Amino acid sequence: MAAKGKDLSQQLEELISSLQEQGILTDYFDDIKELQDEINPRFVEEIITIFLRVAEDYRAELTRNLSEPDVNYPEVDKLAIRFKSSSTSNACGLVALACQELVDASEANNKEGCLVALENVNREYLVAKENLNRIVGMEREIYDMRLCRKQPE
C-alpha cells in the first residue's frame, strides 16, 4: 500500500506541475500545499472546496447582472475584481487573467465586451474546476491511505 500511496503522491505532483506549466495554476499553489500538515491534513481540499463554492456564486451573479437590459457596470466591476482576487489567492492563473478582461470591459461600459469576457471566464473556470476536482480526489485518496495505515489491525 505504501508504494501505491507514493505513486499517487507522485502523480499528484506531476499533475500540479503540468497545470503550472500550462498556466492553469500559478506557482502560488506550492505555497498553499506547504500549509497542509499533520494538524490540518485536508487543508488543500478545504481551500479548493471553498474557492469553487465562492466562484460559482460570482459566476451566477455576473451572469445575472449581464443579462439585465441596463447593466450595472460598477457592480459587474466589483464582482469581477473579487472573482479575480479569489482566483489569484487560489493560484488559478488563467481564471484571474480572464477576470481582468472582464474588469477592463466593465470599466469601459462595454456590454458586448463583458459578455465575451464572461464567456472566457467561464471557459477558464471550468478547466480549472475540473483540474481542482482531480486534485481534491487525489488528495482524498492519499489522506484515506494514510488514515488506513495509522489504524491498528
Salt bridges, closest charged atoms under 4 A:
GLU38 OE1 - LYS150 NZ 3.07
GLU45 OE1 - ARG42 NE 3.03
GLU45 OE2 - ARG140 NE 2.74
GLU56 OE1 - ARG59 NH1 2.99
GLU56 OE2 - LYS129 NZ 3.25
GLU61 OE1 - ARG64 NH2 2.87
GLU75 OE1 - LYS78 NZ 3.11
GLU139 OE2 - LYS33 NZ 2.66
